[in-house]
Amino acid sequence: MMESFLQEKIESLRFQMIELALIYGTLTHEQVVMVSQQLDRYLVVYQKIQYRRFKMKRCC
């Protein structure tokens, strides 16, 4: 459940970041960077979940 939420949020933020980059014409615009940072935070959480799942499968 949490994973699917994270996947949807990640895809939404990616889309938003791309849209903003196209609108502002640069990846360094404040709004684009802000969304990129949000995306990074969600990606880290998602990767931690994936790592824990991988670690548990190897263990048992």
N, CA, C and O atoms as a GROMACS GRO file, in nm:
protein
  240
    1MET      N    1   0.084  -0.119   0.000
    1MET     CA    2   0.000   0.000   0.000
    1MET      C    3   0.088   0.125   0.000
    1MET      O    4   0.070   0.214  -0.083
    2MET      N    5   0.181   0.133   0.092
    2MET     CA    6   0.272   0.247   0.099
    2MET      C    7   0.355   0.256  -0.028
    2MET      O    8   0.381   0.365  -0.078
    3GLU      N    9   0.396   0.141  -0.078
    3GLU     CA   10   0.479   0.141  -0.200
    3GLU      C   11   0.403   0.198  -0.319
    3GLU      O   12   0.459   0.277  -0.396
    4SER      N   13   0.278   0.160  -0.334
    4SER     CA   14   0.202   0.211  -0.449
    4SER      C   15   0.180   0.362  -0.435
    4SER      O   16   0.183   0.434  -0.534
    5PHE      N   17   0.156   0.409  -0.312
    5PHE     CA   18   0.144   0.553  -0.290
    5PHE      C   19   0.273   0.623  -0.332
    5PHE      O   20   0.270   0.724  -0.403
    6LEU      N   21   0.387   0.569  -0.287
    6LEU     CA   22   0.516   0.629  -0.320
    6LEU      C   23   0.541   0.629  -0.470
    6LEU      O   24   0.589   0.728  -0.525
    7GLN      N   25   0.508   0.520  -0.537
    7GLN     CA   26   0.527   0.512  -0.682
    7GLN      C   27   0.445   0.617  -0.753
    7GLN      O   28   0.493   0.684  -0.844
    8GLU      N   29   0.319   0.633  -0.711
    8GLU     CA   30   0.233   0.735  -0.773
    8GLU      C   31   0.286   0.876  -0.745
    8GLU      O   32   0.287   0.960  -0.835
    9LYS      N   33   0.329   0.901  -0.622
    9LYS     CA   34   0.382   1.032  -0.586
    9LYS      C   35   0.509   1.063  -0.665
    9LYS      O   36   0.528   1.175  -0.712
   10ILE      N   37   0.596   0.963  -0.679
   10ILE     CA   38   0.720   0.980  -0.754
   10ILE      C   39   0.690   1.013  -0.900
   10ILE      O   40   0.750   1.105  -0.957
   11GLU      N   41   0.600   0.940  -0.960
   11GLU     CA   42   0.564   0.966  -1.100
   11GLU      C   43   0.501   1.104  -1.116
   11GLU      O   44   0.529   1.175  -1.213
   12SER      N   45   0.417   1.142  -1.022
   12SER     CA   46   0.353   1.273  -1.026
   12SER      C   47   0.456   1.385  -1.016
   12SER      O   48   0.450   1.483  -1.090
   13LEU      N   49   0.550   1.371  -0.924
   13LEU     CA   50   0.654   1.473  -0.907
   13LEU      C   51   0.746   1.478  -1.028
   13LEU      O   52   0.790   1.587  -1.068
   14ARG      N   53   0.777   1.364  -1.087
   14ARG     CA   54   0.860   1.364  -1.209
   14ARG      C   55   0.791   1.443  -1.320
   14ARG      O   56   0.851   1.529  -1.385
   15PHE      N   57   0.663   1.412  -1.338
   15PHE     CA   58   0.586   1.482  -1.441
   15PHE      C   59   0.583   1.632  -1.414
   15PHE      O   60   0.604   1.713  -1.504
   16GLN      N   61   0.558   1.668  -1.287
   16GLN     CA   62   0.552   1.809  -1.249
   16GLN      C   63   0.686   1.877  -1.273
   16GLN      O   64   0.691   1.990  -1.323
   17MET      N   65   0.795   1.810  -1.239
   17MET     CA   66   0.928   1.867  -1.259
   17MET      C   67   0.955   1.892  -1.407
   17MET      O   68   1.007   1.997  -1.445
   18ILE      N   69   0.920   1.795  -1.490
   18ILE     CA   70   0.941   1.809  -1.634
   18ILE      C   71   0.856   1.924  -1.690
   18ILE      O   72   0.904   2.005  -1.768
   19GLU      N   73   0.731   1.929  -1.648
   19GLU     CA   74   0.643   2.038  -1.692
   19GLU      C   75   0.699   2.174  -1.655
   19GLU      O   76   0.702   2.266  -1.738
   20LEU      N   77   0.744   2.188  -1.531
   20LEU     CA   78   0.799   2.316  -1.487
   20LEU      C   79   0.927   2.350  -1.562
   20LEU      O   80   0.950   2.466  -1.597
   21ALA      N   81   1.009   2.251  -1.586
   21ALA     CA   82   1.133   2.276  -1.661
   21ALA      C   83   1.101   2.325  -1.802
   21ALA      O   84   1.169   2.413  -1.855
   22LEU      N   85   0.999   2.268  -1.862
   22LEU     CA   86   0.958   2.312  -1.996
   22LEU      C   87   0.900   2.454  -1.992
   22LEU      O   88   0.926   2.535  -2.081
   23ILE      N   89   0.822   2.482  -1.889
   23ILE     CA   90   0.762   2.615  -1.876
   23ILE      C   91   0.870   2.722  -1.856
   23ILE      O   92   0.869   2.825  -1.922
   24TYR      N   93   0.962   2.695  -1.763
   24TYR     CA   94   1.064   2.794  -1.730
   24TYR      C   95   1.188   2.786  -1.819
   24TYR      O   96   1.271   2.878  -1.818
   25GLY      N   97   1.200   2.679  -1.894
   25GLY     CA   98   1.310   2.667  -1.989
   25GLY      C   99   1.444   2.635  -1.927
   25GLY      O  100   1.548   2.650  -1.992
   26THR      N  101   1.444   2.592  -1.802
   26THR     CA  102   1.569   2.559  -1.734
   26THR      C  103   1.543   2.464  -1.618
   26THR      O  104   1.435   2.462  -1.559
   27LEU      N  105   1.644   2.384  -1.588
   27LEU     CA  106   1.634   2.294  -1.473
   27LEU      C  107   1.675   2.362  -1.343
   27LEU      O  108   1.660   2.305  -1.235
   28THR      N  109   1.727   2.484  -1.353
   28THR     CA  110   1.776   2.551  -1.234
   28THR      C  111   1.680   2.656  -1.178
   28THR      O  112   1.713   2.726  -1.082
   29HIS      N  113   1.562   2.667  -1.237
   29HIS     CA  114   1.463   2.760  -1.184
   29HIS      C  115   1.422   2.713  -1.043
   29HIS      O  116   1.415   2.593  -1.017
   30GLU      N  117   1.396   2.808  -0.956
   30GLU     CA  118   1.365   2.778  -0.816
   30GLU      C  119   1.252   2.676  -0.800
   30GLU      O  120   1.262   2.585  -0.717
   31GLN      N  121   1.147   2.690  -0.879
   31GLN     CA  122   1.034   2.597  -0.869
   31GLN      C  123   1.072   2.455  -0.913
   31GLN      O  124   1.030   2.357  -0.851
   32VAL      N  125   1.152   2.445  -1.018
   32VAL     CA  126   1.196   2.314  -1.067
   32VAL      C  127   1.285   2.246  -0.962
   32VAL      O  128   1.270   2.126  -0.935
   33VAL      N  129   1.376   2.321  -0.905
   33VAL     CA  130   1.466   2.268  -0.802
   33VAL      C  131   1.387   2.222  -0.680
   33VAL      O  132   1.417   2.119  -0.621
   34MET      N  133   1.287   2.299  -0.641
   34MET     CA  134   1.206   2.264  -0.525
   34MET      C  135   1.134   2.130  -0.546
   34MET      O  136   1.132   2.045  -0.457
   35VAL      N  137   1.076   2.112  -0.664
   35VAL     CA  138   1.007   1.987  -0.693
   35VAL      C  139   1.108   1.872  -0.702
   35VAL      O  140   1.081   1.761  -0.658
   36SER      N  141   1.224   1.900  -0.760
   36SER     CA  142   1.329   1.800  -0.769
   36SER      C  143   1.373   1.752  -0.630
   36SER      O  144   1.397   1.633  -0.610
   37GLN      N  145   1.382   1.843  -0.536
   37GLN     CA  146   1.420   1.807  -0.400
   37GLN      C  147   1.313   1.723  -0.332
   37GLN      O  148   1.344   1.630  -0.258
   38GLN      N  149   1.188   1.757  -0.357
   38GLN     CA  150   1.078   1.675  -0.304
   38GLN      C  151   1.086   1.534  -0.362
   38GLN      O  152   1.074   1.434  -0.291
   39LEU      N  153   1.107   1.527  -0.492
   39LEU     CA  154   1.120   1.399  -0.560
   39LEU      C  155   1.234   1.317  -0.499
   39LEU      O  156   1.219   1.198  -0.476
   40ASP      N  157   1.346   1.381  -0.475
   40ASP     CA  158   1.460   1.313  -0.413
   40ASP      C  159   1.422   1.250  -0.279
   40ASP      O  160   1.459   1.137  -0.249
   41ARG      N  161   1.349   1.326  -0.198
   41ARG     CA  162   1.309   1.273  -0.066
   41ARG      C  163   1.221   1.149  -0.079
   41ARG      O  164   1.239   1.051  -0.006
   42TYR      N  165   1.126   1.153  -0.172
   42TYR     CA  166   1.040   1.037  -0.192
   42TYR      C  167   1.118   0.918  -0.248
   42TYR      O  168   1.092   0.803  -0.212
   43LEU      N  169   1.211   0.945  -0.335
   43LEU     CA  170   1.293   0.838  -0.391
   43LEU      C  171   1.377   0.769  -0.283
   43LEU      O  172   1.394   0.647  -0.285
   44VAL      N  173   1.430   0.846  -0.191
   44VAL     CA  174   1.509   0.788  -0.082
   44VAL      C  175   1.421   0.697   0.004
   44VAL      O  176   1.463   0.587   0.039
   45VAL      N  177   1.303   0.741   0.038
   45VAL     CA  178   1.211   0.658   0.117
   45VAL      C  179   1.178   0.530   0.042
   45VAL      O  180   1.181   0.421   0.100
   46TYR      N  181   1.147   0.542  -0.085
   46TYR     CA  182   1.114   0.426  -0.168
   46TYR      C  183   1.232   0.328  -0.174
   46TYR      O  184   1.213   0.207  -0.161
   47GLN      N  185   1.351   0.379  -0.194
   47GLN     CA  186   1.469   0.294  -0.201
   47GLN      C  187   1.495   0.223  -0.068
   47GLN      O  188   1.538   0.108  -0.068
   48LYS      N  189   1.471   0.290   0.043
   48LYS     CA  190   1.488   0.226   0.173
   48LYS      C  191   1.392   0.109   0.190
   48LYS      O  192   1.429   0.004   0.240
   49ILE      N  193   1.269   0.128   0.147
   49ILE     CA  194   1.170   0.020   0.154
   49ILE      C  195   1.214  -0.097   0.066
   49ILE      O  196   1.207  -0.212   0.108
   50GLN      N  197   1.258  -0.066  -0.055
   50GLN     CA  198   1.304  -0.170  -0.146
   50GLN      C  199   1.423  -0.245  -0.088
   50GLN      O  200   1.431  -0.367  -0.100
   51TYR      N  201   1.516  -0.173  -0.027
   51TYR     CA  202   1.635  -0.235   0.032
   51TYR      C  203   1.596  -0.328   0.146
   51TYR      O  204   1.648  -0.439   0.156
   52ARG      N  205   1.507  -0.282   0.232
   52ARG     CA  206   1.462  -0.366   0.344
   52ARG      C  207   1.396  -0.494   0.292
   52ARG      O  208   1.419  -0.603   0.345
   53ARG      N  209   1.315  -0.481   0.190
   53ARG     CA  210   1.248  -0.597   0.133
   53ARG      C  211   1.351  -0.694   0.075
   53ARG      O  212   1.341  -0.815   0.096
   54PHE      N  213   1.449  -0.642   0.004
   54PHE     CA  214   1.555  -0.724  -0.055
   54PHE      C  215   1.634  -0.794   0.055
   54PHE      O  216   1.664  -0.914   0.045
   55LYS      N  217   1.666  -0.720   0.159
   55LYS     CA  218   1.743  -0.775   0.271
   55LYS      C  219   1.667  -0.888   0.340
   55LYS      O  220   1.726  -0.989   0.378
   56MET      N  221   1.537  -0.870   0.357
   56MET     CA  222   1.455  -0.973   0.422
   56MET      C  223   1.446  -1.098   0.335
   56MET      O  224   1.447  -1.210   0.388
   57LYS      N  225   1.438  -1.084   0.205
   57LYS     CA  226   1.429  -1.200   0.116
   57LYS      C  227   1.559  -1.280   0.120
   57LYS      O  228   1.556  -1.403   0.117
   58ARG      N  229   1.672  -1.212   0.128
   58ARG     CA  230   1.801  -1.279   0.133
   58ARG      C  231   1.818  -1.353   0.265
   58ARG      O  232   1.877  -1.461   0.270
   59CYS      N  233   1.766  -1.294   0.370
   59CYS     CA  234   1.782  -1.348   0.504
   59CYS      C  235   1.706  -1.479   0.523
   59CYS      O  236   1.759  -1.574   0.581
   60CYS      N  237   1.584  -1.484   0.475
   60CYS     CA  238   1.496  -1.598   0.507
   60CYS      C  239   1.470  -1.690   0.391
   60CYS      O  240   1.398  -1.789   0.406
   0.00000   0.00000   0.00000
